[in-house]
């Protein structure tokens, strides 16, 4: 695939995920991301706070459900360890009365197929791949498909009269066919065609209200970081939406917060944050303080979950240029309600690619809804290579953390 095609793809993907680029790793990888210098006293203070408030991430989430009905678990997309954690949470959730999980990586219109997949006697992996393809034609990542398999495997352990664990697809089908060039993502009329079935965050919030809140169910919502924003006001996003003529500028988490208030919470999984300070477009969060803590605590102590509005965590400052607009000082406690440390950023790995995700049976549909120029018909090999190349670059970005 030529460079111009890739650049168009990068530009378009920003609009797809509503102005955040999960493919920031495609930027120049020549520079390393140096660990910020953290004073020993600062690192020790936060290390002691984590020890005093220590809970394993799994236990923290289960405990949070005692006072919350909807929990958004947000991740920097496509990190393998995050997906494994979510898969492993399914039996624990069920054992504690939470029988539902919402996922952003599947369509609500495919719900009947999802229900059949996770409750059938035989697991059909090709159907799982189809669900991801329907969500986004380049979402060929095995670890996301494995969420469905984890639910199916668990359901096979239940008795016939027991309620199965349910995965609910939250997303709306978007029509990317009208997009042909980078400037199209700034064209309100074209974007109205893309979002003809609904603004993604509004649609996801409506599904959550219908499937969980109205049904009086508790649910874990696994989604991208931005989807789960609750109290945080994402000013840059609001301005871009208004500039494009869209009145809906609230994220799904904010809309649910408007509906049920403190019964919803937003948990962020530790990972890179967007930044314009270096070539990769990402950086350590909160000036590297939490990664400094990881270096001085044993794993059985730093792998933890904690509330961010409790001293001293609320004093941690988010300096990401993508987020701090409109804030004199954006604190971690304003950004998210709680935080999980599953592993150091230096150990995070990209998800695995699904082999031959695009093939003869879906290449026509892939071209139709491909996020980029329609001037040239792409082969299955070209689209599969794009997915592969992206994961290679994501790995380079993650390996650039020092």
N, C-alpha and C positions, 0 to 999 in steps of 0.2 A: 504494500500500500504506500502511495507517495506521501511526502511530508504535508502537502497542502490538505490532503484528506484527513490526516491526523489532526492538524491544527483546527480544522472545521469541527471535528469530533470533540476536541477539548472545549472549544467555545460553546458548542451546543450543550454539552453536558452540564455546564454551569446553570443554564436555564432549566434543564430537566430537574435538577435538584434544588430549584428555587434559589439560585445565586450562590450556592456553596459548591465548590468543585472538589468532589471526593477523589479526583484524579490529579490532585496537585503534584503528585509524585512524578508527573511527566515533565516537570521543569528540570532545568539544568542541575545535574548532580555532582558538579565538580567540587563544591565545597562541602565540608563536614559541618555538622551541627554540634558546636562545642557545648558541653555541659556548663551552665552558668555557675559562677563562683558563689557558693552559699556559705555564709559564716558558720563556723562550727557551733556557735551558741544557738543560732537559728535552727539548724538541723536538729540539734539535741532537744530543743523546745518542742518541736513538732513530733519528734520520735517519742518523747514522753507522753504527749497528748494521744498519740495513736495507741500506745501501750495501755494508757489509762482507760481509753474508750474502746478497747479492742473487741471486735466481733469478726468472725469469719464472714466473707462476702455473702455466702449462702445463708448463714444465720441472720445476717443483717437484713436481707430482703424478706425473709420469712417473718422476722420481727416487725418490719415496717408494715406488713399487711395487717397487723393488729389494729392499726390506727388509720390505715389508708385503704381505699377500695381499688384505685387505679394507680399503678406504678409504671412510669415510663423508664425504661432502661436504655440509655442512649450510648452509642458507640461511634468512634471514628471508624467508618465503614471498612469492612474487608480485612479485619484482623482475626487470624485463626483462633487465637486463645479465647477471644470474646464469644465466638460461635460455640466453642466446646463448652464454655461455662453455661451458656443458655440451654444447650442440650442437656447438660447434667442437672440443671435446675428442675426439669420436668417431674421426676419422681418426688422431689422434695416439696414442690408446689402442691402436687396432688395429695401427698400425705398430710398436708396442712390445710386442706379444704379449698385450694385454689385450683380449679379444673380448666382454666382458660388462659390462653396466651394469644395476643394479637401480634402480627408481624407485618412490617412495612413491605417486605419483599414478595408479597403475593397480592393478587387482586380479590376484592370482595365479590366480584361477579363470578369468580371461580370457586366460591365457597362450597358448593355441592361436591365438586371434584376433590377439594381438600378434605372434607369430611369423609368421603369414600376412601381416599388414599390412606388416612391414618387409622381407619377402623377395619379395613379389608383383612381377610385371612392371609393374603400374600401381598408383600410390599412390591409396588410397581415403581421402580426408580425412574423410568422414562416419564411417568406422569409427574413426578416431582420436578424433573427437568422442564417439562412443558409448563408447569406453573411459573417457574422462574422466567422462562422465555416470554410468557404472556405478560409478565410484569415489565420486563425490559429485555430487548433482544440481545443485549450484550452482557446480561447478568448470569454468565455461565460459571458459577462458583459452587463447587461441591459442598462446601461447608454450610451454605445456606440451604441447599437441598437436604442436608443431613438433619436439619431441624425437624422436617416432616418424618424422617426415618426414626428419629429419637422418640417422637410422639407415638408412631406406629409400634415400635419395639416395646414401649412402656404399656401401651394399650393391650398388647398380646399377653401381658402378665395379669390382667384383670379378669375377674369372673364375668360370666355372661350377663349377670344382672347389675354389674357396676357401671356407672356412668363413665364413658371414655374421656380422656384428656383431649381437649379440642384446640386446634390451631385455627385462628380466624385471620383471613387475609384482609388487610385494611385499605389497600391502595385502589386508586381508580385508574382505568385504562386511559393512557394518554396517546394522542394521535400525533406522531412526529413526522408523518409524511409531508406536511406543508413546509417543513423546515429544510432549506436547501443550501443556505449560506450563513456565515456567522452573524451578519447583521439582522437576520430574521429573528434572532432571539431578543432583539430590541424593538420589534415591530408588534404593537399591541394587537393589530388585527390578526396576524399570524398566530400569536400566542393564544388568542381566543379560540382559534381552531384546535390548537394543541390541547387546551383545557376545556374542550367542549362539554365533557361529561362532568366537569367540576374541578375547582381548585383543589389540588391534592390534600393540603392540610385540612381544609374545611370538610372535604369528603371523609378523610380518616376520622376526624372528630365525630362526624355524624354516625359513622359505623360504630365507634366506641360507645356513643350514647345509646344507640339502638341495641347492640348485642350484649353490652355489659351493664351499663348504668340502668337502663329501663328494665332489664331483666334481674336487677339486684345481684349481679355477679361481681366478684373481685377478679381482676385480670392483670397479668404482667404484659406490658407493651414493649416489644423489642423493636427498636427503630434507630434511625440516625439521630445524632446529638440534637440537631436543630428541631426535629419533629417534637421532641419532648419538652422544649422550653415551656415553663409554666409562668413564674413570676417575672422572669427576665424579659425585658423589652428590647427586641432586636431591631434597633433603629435603622440600621443600614438596609435591612430587608424591607422594612416598612416603606422607606423612601423609594426604593426601586420598584416595589409593587405599585405605589401610587403614581410614580412616573409613567408606568406602563398602563395606567388607567384601571387598575384592579383595586376595588375597595376592600377586598379581603387580604389583610396583611398579618393576621395573627397565626401563629403556629398551632398545630393540633393540641399540644399541651396547654397552651394559653386558653384555647376554646373550652377545653375540659375544665380548666381551673375556673373559668367564668361560670361553668355549670355546677360544679360540686365543691369549689373552694379547697380547703385544706384536706379534703378526702383524696385528692390526687397529689402525687409527688413525682419529682424528677431526679433520677439517679444517673450520674455520669460515670462511665467506665474510664479509668485512667488511660490516656493516649495523647498523641500529638494534637496541637491546636494550630489552626491556620495563622500564618504570619507573613509579613512582607519584609522581614529582617534578613532573610537568607535566600539562597537560590532554590531551595526545595519548596518553599512556600509553606512550610510547617516548622514548628519549634516545640521546645519543652513547655508545658503549661506552668503557670504560677512561678515563673523564674527558676524552674528546676528544683524548687524546695522539696517537693514530694519525692523526686528521684534521688535527692540527697539523703532523704530519710531512708529510702530503700537500701542505700549503700551501707548504712550503719546499723540496721536492724536485721536480725535473722528472718528468713522467709516466713516462718510460722508466726511472726509478729507483724510484718509489714503487709502481708496478704490480708486485707481487711476492708471493712466498710464503716463509714462514719457520717454523721450529720455535719453539714458544712456551716450551719449557723451557730455552732457551739465553739466557744473559745478554745484554742486560738485559730481554728480553721477559717472562721469568718474574716480574718484579717488578711488572708491570702489574696493577692491582687491578680486579676486577669488583665494582661496587657496586650492581648491579641487585637490587632487593628481591625479585624473582622467583627469584633464584638463590642469594644469599649466605646464606640461612638454614642454620644449622648450622656455618658457617665463621666463625672469628675474622677471617680475611682471606682472601677467595677470589681466588686469583691466576689470571692468564690461562693459565699453564702447567698448572694443575689443572683448568681448565674445558675446554680443548681441547688437542690435541697439536700442531696447526699452524694457521696463519692465512693467508688470502689477502686481499690488497687488490686489488680489480678496478677500483674507482672510488671517489671521495669520496661520502659519503652525500648530499651536496647535489646530486649529479648523478644519483642513482638514480631510475629511472622505474618505474611500475607496468606490469605485463603488459597486453596488449591483450585485449579481450573478443571472444569468438566471436559474430558476429552471429546472432541468432535461435537461440541455443543450445537454448532450450526452444521447441518448436513443437507442432503438432497431433499428431505421432507419439509424443511422449514426455511430454506434459503430464500424462497420467493417472499415469504412473509417477513423475513429478516431485512431484506432490501426495502420492502415497502415501508417498514416502520423503523428503519435505521436512523440514528440520530446524526444526520449529516447530509452531505451533498447527494443528490439523486442523479447527478450528471453521468455517473458510471455505475453499471451494475457490478456489485461486488461478488466475489466467489465465497463459498463457505470457508475456504482456506484463509482468505484475507481477513474475514471477520474473526475467525478463531485466533489468527495471529495477532490481531489487535488486542484481544482479551489477554493473550499470553504476554505480549509486550508490555501491556499496562501493569500486569502483576510483577513482571521483572523490574519495571521502574519503581513500583511501590516498594518492592524489596530493597532496592538501592536507597530509596528515601529513608526507610526504617533503619537500614544499616549505616546511614550517615550520622545517626545519633552516637555521640561519643560519651 
